[in-house]
Amino acid sequence: MMLWSLLFMSLIANTPLEGNNKADCPENFTPTGKTSQSSNYTDQKLSYSADRAVDGNKETCAHTLEILSSWWSIDLLGIYNISRISIFNKEHKYSDISGAHICIGNSRENNFTANSMCRNITDFHEDRYNDFYFNTSGRYITVSSPTIKYLVLCDVKISGIKKDSPFKLINEKKTWEDALNHCRAQNMDLASILDEETKTLVQLEVMNANSSFVWLGLRYTCTLNFWFWVDDHSLGYKHWAPNQPREDCDVSVAIETTGDHHWYSKSDNESYNFICAS
């Protein structure tokens, strides 16, 4: 995975459709993203890596090997309301990507293709931008081929607006109770994760933590024997680590800052970074 600049254009979200008519765009802005792909085609020691699809040069292309279910993906490092994806491929015997899929969402499962918004690419044209319109949101954008073939992408442009996050990582190590008091002193609360989107926003925050775990606002009451979020939400959505949770008195939940960001029961007296929510 390499960190590269991705060209974004702010657009008001459009009604979903697919076609090749380009709309006028407001002034561009350029966030960063991490690109990856299933494999790298190499020719004379030149690696056709994933970042070449977003380097702003239509002559340099990302290119996978000829394998089953080749894919290319970008992590936008934020959740964006996506309105358009434009793909350009210069003329080449492997440049027609008709039959491939574009998937948008927050899941990394199945090489980022387990997301609910997936669209087939049909009637792809070389040497021009092919525009695909959406009205959806997500952190990951993936182009994948379901068959055995090369996947080539020369230039990918994505139009969208970044969603605001209600979460703020506090890079101070405190016990769970002290963390809760800190958030509430700022008219905030310890973070609750209620669905896939809030999970993704929290995960983006914990990437910058300086402790191995980060406190959340999920606590266990041994008197009533149930878990609850301190902002009064009940526990519905869950992302426990294997063999978790541990249901003891004086335990709350911390999220791991690496790997799959699973949840762990931790003693309230442990000191970690924490996330406040507005």
C-alpha positions in Angstrom: 0.0 0.0 0.0 1.3 3.4 -0.9 0.1 6.9 0.1 -0.8 9.1 -2.8 -2.8 12.1 -3.7 -6.3 11.5 -5.1 -8.0 14.1 -7.2 -11.4 15.0 -5.9 -14.0 17.5 -7.2 -16.7 18.8 -4.9 -20.1 18.1 -6.5 -23.7 18.1 -5.2 -24.8 14.5 -5.2 -26.5 13.4 -8.4 -29.4 10.9 -9.0 -27.7 7.6 -9.7 -27.2 6.8 -13.4 -24.4 5.5 -15.6 -23.2 7.2 -18.7 -20.5 9.1 -20.5 -21.6 12.7 -20.3 -19.3 14.7 -18.1 -20.8 17.5 -16.0 -19.1 20.8 -15.2 -17.3 20.7 -11.8 -16.6 23.3 -9.2 -13.0 24.0 -8.1 -11.1 20.8 -7.3 -9.6 19.8 -3.9 -7.1 17.1 -3.2 -7.3 14.8 -0.1 -5.0 11.8 0.3 -5.7 8.1 -0.1 -4.1 4.7 0.1 -4.2 2.6 -3.0 -3.8 -1.2 -3.3 -4.5 -3.9 -5.8 -4.5 -7.7 -6.0 -1.2 -8.0 -7.8 1.3 -5.9 -9.7 2.2 -6.5 -13.4 5.9 -6.0 -14.0 7.7 -5.3 -17.2 11.5 -4.8 -17.4 11.6 -4.1 -13.7 8.9 -1.5 -13.9 6.0 -2.3 -11.5 2.6 -1.1 -12.6 1.4 -0.4 -9.1 -2.0 0.8 -7.8 -0.9 4.4 -7.2 -0.4 4.9 -11.0 -4.2 5.1 -11.4 -4.4 8.3 -9.3 -1.1 10.1 -10.2 -2.9 12.5 -12.6 -1.0 11.1 -15.6 -3.2 9.3 -18.1 -0.1 7.7 -19.7 0.8 5.8 -16.5 -1.5 2.9 -15.6 -2.1 0.5 -12.8 -2.0 -3.0 -14.1 -2.6 -6.4 -12.3 -1.6 -9.9 -13.3 -4.0 -12.1 -15.3 -5.7 -13.8 -12.3 -9.2 -14.6 -11.1 -11.0 -11.7 -9.4 -8.4 -9.0 -9.9 -9.1 -5.8 -8.0 -7.9 -2.3 -7.4 -9.0 -0.2 -4.4 -8.5 3.1 -2.7 -8.9 3.9 1.0 -10.1 7.5 1.1 -9.2 7.9 4.8 -12.6 9.4 5.4 -16.2 8.8 4.5 -17.3 10.6 1.4 -20.6 11.2 -0.3 -19.7 10.0 -3.7 -21.4 11.5 -6.8 -19.2 10.5 -9.7 -16.3 8.2 -10.6 -14.5 8.8 -13.9 -12.2 6.2 -15.4 -9.8 6.7 -18.3 -7.9 3.9 -20.1 -5.7 4.5 -23.1 -6.1 2.2 -26.0 -4.5 -1.2 -25.2 -5.5 -4.8 -25.7 -6.3 -5.1 -22.0 -7.9 -1.7 -21.5 -11.5 -2.7 -22.0 -12.8 -3.2 -18.4 -16.4 -4.0 -19.4 -17.8 -6.6 -17.1 -15.9 -5.3 -14.1 -17.7 -3.8 -11.0 -17.3 -0.6 -9.0 -18.1 -1.1 -5.3 -18.4 1.7 -2.7 -18.7 1.3 1.1 -17.0 0.9 4.4 -16.2 -2.8 4.5 -12.8 -4.4 3.8 -14.3 -7.9 3.5 -13.8 -10.0 0.3 -11.2 -7.6 -1.0 -13.5 -4.6 -0.4 -16.2 -6.0 -2.6 -18.7 -7.0 0.2 -20.2 -3.5 0.1 -23.9 -3.0 -0.7 -23.3 -0.5 -3.5 -21.8 -2.3 -6.5 -22.4 -1.4 -10.1 -21.5 -3.2 -13.3 -19.3 -1.5 -15.9 -20.8 -1.9 -19.3 -19.9 -0.6 -22.8 -16.5 0.8 -21.6 -14.8 3.2 -24.1 -11.0 3.6 -24.4 -9.2 6.9 -24.9 -12.0 8.8 -23.1 -13.3 9.3 -19.6 -16.2 7.0 -18.7 -18.4 8.6 -16.1 -20.4 6.6 -13.5 -22.8 8.5 -11.3 -23.7 7.6 -7.7 -25.6 8.9 -4.7 -23.9 6.9 -2.0 -21.2 7.1 0.7 -18.2 5.2 1.7 -14.5 5.0 2.7 -13.4 2.5 0.1 -13.8 2.5 -3.7 -13.0 -0.7 -5.5 -12.9 -1.8 -9.1 -12.9 -5.6 -9.5 -13.1 -8.2 -12.2 -15.1 -11.4 -11.5 -13.2 -13.3 -14.3 -9.6 -14.3 -15.1 -8.2 -11.3 -16.8 -5.8 -8.3 -16.4 -7.3 -5.2 -14.7 -5.9 -2.0 -16.1 -6.7 1.5 -14.8 -4.9 4.6 -16.2 -6.7 7.4 -14.5 -9.4 7.4 -11.8 -11.1 10.6 -10.7 -13.6 10.6 -7.9 -16.1 13.4 -7.2 -17.5 13.7 -3.7 -17.8 15.6 -0.4 -16.2 14.5 2.8 -18.6 13.8 5.7 -18.0 15.5 9.0 -17.1 13.3 11.9 -18.6 13.8 15.4 -15.6 12.1 17.0 -12.4 13.5 18.5 -9.4 11.5 19.6 -7.8 12.7 22.8 -4.2 11.7 22.8 -4.0 11.6 26.6 -3.9 8.4 28.7 -6.6 8.3 31.3 -8.6 5.8 33.2 -12.1 5.1 31.9 -13.8 7.3 34.5 -11.4 10.2 34.0 -11.9 9.9 30.3 -15.6 10.1 30.7 -15.3 13.2 32.9 -12.9 14.9 30.5 -15.4 14.4 27.6 -18.4 15.7 29.7 -16.4 18.7 30.8 -16.2 19.6 27.1 -20.0 19.1 26.7 -19.3 15.8 24.9 -19.5 12.1 25.8 -17.4 9.0 25.3 -18.0 7.7 21.8 -20.7 5.2 20.9 -20.6 2.9 17.9 -24.1 2.2 16.7 -23.6 1.1 13.1 -21.0 0.4 10.3 -20.6 4.1 9.5 -19.9 5.2 13.1 -17.5 2.2 13.4 -15.6 3.4 10.4 -15.4 7.0 11.7 -14.1 5.8 15.1 -11.5 3.5 13.3 -10.2 6.5 11.4 -9.6 8.3 14.7 -7.9 5.4 16.5 -5.3 5.2 13.7 -3.7 8.3 15.2 -3.7 7.0 18.9 -0.5 6.6 20.9 -1.8 3.8 23.1 -2.5 0.2 22.2 -6.2 0.6 23.0 -8.7 3.5 23.0 -11.6 3.9 25.5 -15.2 3.9 24.2 -18.4 4.7 26.0 -19.5 1.1 26.4 -19.8 -0.1 30.1 -20.9 -3.2 31.9 -23.2 -3.1 34.9 -22.7 -6.2 37.0 -25.7 -5.2 39.1 -28.1 -5.5 36.1 -26.0 -7.8 34.0 -26.0 -5.9 30.7 -23.9 -3.6 28.5 -24.9 0.0 27.8 -23.5 3.1 26.1 -23.1 6.0 28.4 -25.1 8.3 26.1 -28.1 6.0 26.8 -28.1 3.9 23.6 -28.6 0.2 24.0 -26.0 -2.2 22.7 -27.1 -3.3 19.2 -24.1 -3.2 16.8 -21.1 -5.3 18.1 -17.5 -5.8 17.0 -16.1 -8.0 19.8 -12.7 -9.7 19.6 -12.7 -13.5 19.7 -13.4 -14.8 23.3 -14.8 -11.4 24.3 -16.5 -9.8 26.1 -15.5 -10.4 29.7 -18.4 -9.5 31.9 -17.1 -8.5 35.3 -17.7 -5.5 37.6 -15.7 -2.4 36.8 -15.0 -3.1 33.2 -15.6 -1.0 30.1 -14.7 -1.4 26.4 -11.6 -0.3 24.6 -11.0 -0.7 20.9 -7.7 -2.0 19.6 -5.7 0.5 17.5 -4.4 -2.0 15.0 -5.6 -4.9 13.0 -9.4 -5.2 12.7 -10.1 -2.7 15.6 -11.9 -5.3 17.7 -13.5 -4.4 21.1 -12.1 -5.7 24.3 -13.3 -5.7 27.9 -10.7 -3.8 30.0 -10.5 -2.9 33.7 -11.6 0.7 34.3 -8.2 1.4 36.0 -6.2 0.9 32.8 -5.1 4.2 31.1 -5.6 4.7 27.4 -6.3 7.4 24.9 -10.1 7.9 24.4 -12.6 9.3 21.9 -15.1 12.0 22.7 -18.3 12.5 20.7 -20.3 15.7 20.1 
